[in-house]
Amino acid sequence: MSSKPLPQPYMLFFRNSGPDTHAHLSADQRQQLIIRWNAWFEGLVAEGKATEGQPLELETRVVSGAGGTRVVDGPFPEAKEAIGGYVKLMVSGLDEATEIARRHPGLIYGLIIEVRQMMPACHLGVNAMPSGSDRVIAH
């Protein structure tokens, strides 16, 4: 008797998704992309594979250094490579997450999708989830 593997959380991070990536498209082409993108996401939600997704603001702030002594506001020249949004998936594994990413309609316009598994614990031992919860809080 074989059991179906439990769904695992994966993140799809969208890069090269800012307005400049789509500036060359006509209004109709942009509208068609929006329709296809929404259908892609809504189909995943209906299948129970996507649990959330969100675009991210282009404006950013980077905090680094001991005690957060270095604070730099962006966007930065390399903003095309910055994460512009994400979708959280619950799927059987890396292959399924990759196949879902490969079907994204934005890829033909230069979208880059990074596929990453979410881990239940940080390699440093930092709590990634509150006790008794399946919701990731921090990593």
C-alpha positions in Angstrom: 0.0 0.0 0.0 1.6 3.3 -1.1 0.7 6.5 0.5 0.6 9.9 -1.2 3.4 12.2 0.0 2.3 15.0 2.2 2.3 18.4 0.5 5.4 20.5 1.1 5.6 24.3 1.1 7.5 25.9 -1.7 7.9 29.5 -2.7 8.0 30.9 -6.2 9.9 34.2 -6.2 9.3 36.4 -9.2 12.3 38.4 -10.6 12.4 40.8 -13.5 8.7 41.5 -13.1 8.7 45.4 -12.8 7.0 47.8 -15.0 10.0 48.3 -17.3 9.9 44.6 -18.2 6.4 45.1 -19.7 6.8 48.7 -21.1 7.2 47.4 -24.7 3.8 45.6 -24.6 0.7 47.2 -26.0 -2.2 47.8 -23.7 -4.0 44.8 -25.2 -0.9 42.6 -24.7 -0.6 43.7 -21.1 -4.3 43.0 -20.5 -3.9 39.5 -22.1 -0.9 38.8 -19.8 -2.9 39.9 -16.8 -5.8 37.6 -17.8 -3.4 34.6 -18.3 -1.5 35.4 -15.1 -4.7 35.6 -13.0 -6.0 32.4 -14.6 -2.7 30.6 -13.8 -2.9 31.7 -10.1 -6.6 31.2 -9.6 -6.3 27.7 -11.2 -3.6 26.8 -8.6 -5.7 28.2 -5.8 -8.7 26.1 -7.0 -6.5 23.0 -7.1 -5.4 23.7 -3.5 -1.8 24.1 -4.7 -1.3 27.9 -4.1 -2.1 29.2 -0.7 -1.1 32.9 -1.2 0.6 35.3 -3.5 1.5 39.0 -3.4 3.4 41.5 -5.5 6.1 43.5 -3.7 6.7 47.3 -3.8 9.7 48.4 -5.9 10.8 50.7 -3.1 13.0 48.9 -0.7 15.3 49.3 2.3 18.3 47.2 3.1 19.4 46.9 6.8 22.8 45.4 7.5 25.8 45.6 9.9 26.0 45.0 13.6 22.9 46.4 15.3 21.5 47.4 11.9 23.9 50.4 11.6 23.7 50.4 7.8 20.4 51.4 6.3 20.2 52.0 2.5 17.0 53.0 0.6 16.3 51.7 -2.9 15.3 50.8 -5.5 18.8 49.9 -6.7 20.3 49.7 -10.2 20.0 45.9 -10.0 16.2 46.1 -9.3 15.4 43.9 -12.3 16.9 41.0 -10.3 15.1 42.0 -7.0 12.2 39.9 -5.9 9.0 41.5 -7.3 6.5 39.1 -5.8 5.9 35.6 -4.7 3.4 32.7 -4.6 3.4 30.1 -1.9 2.7 26.6 -3.0 1.8 23.3 -1.2 2.9 20.6 -3.6 4.4 17.1 -3.7 8.0 18.3 -4.2 10.5 20.2 -6.3 9.5 18.7 -9.6 5.8 19.7 -9.2 6.8 23.2 -8.0 9.1 23.5 -11.1 6.3 22.3 -13.5 4.0 24.9 -12.0 6.6 27.6 -12.5 7.2 26.5 -16.1 3.6 27.1 -16.9 3.7 30.8 -15.9 2.6 33.1 -18.7 5.1 35.8 -17.8 8.1 33.7 -18.7 7.9 34.7 -22.4 8.3 38.3 -21.4 11.5 37.8 -19.3 10.0 36.9 -15.9 12.5 34.8 -13.9 11.0 32.4 -11.3 13.1 31.1 -8.4 11.7 27.9 -6.9 12.6 27.3 -3.2 11.5 24.8 -0.6 10.4 26.3 2.7 12.1 24.5 5.6 10.4 23.7 8.9 13.5 24.8 10.8 16.4 27.2 10.2 19.9 25.7 9.9 21.0 27.9 12.8 18.2 26.6 15.0 16.2 29.8 14.9 12.4 29.1 15.4 10.7 29.3 12.0 7.2 28.6 13.3 5.5 29.3 16.6 4.7 26.2 18.7 1.6 24.4 17.5 1.4 26.3 14.2 2.1 25.5 10.6 2.5 29.1 9.6 6.0 30.3 8.8 6.8 33.5 10.7 10.5 34.3 10.2 13.7 32.7 8.9 
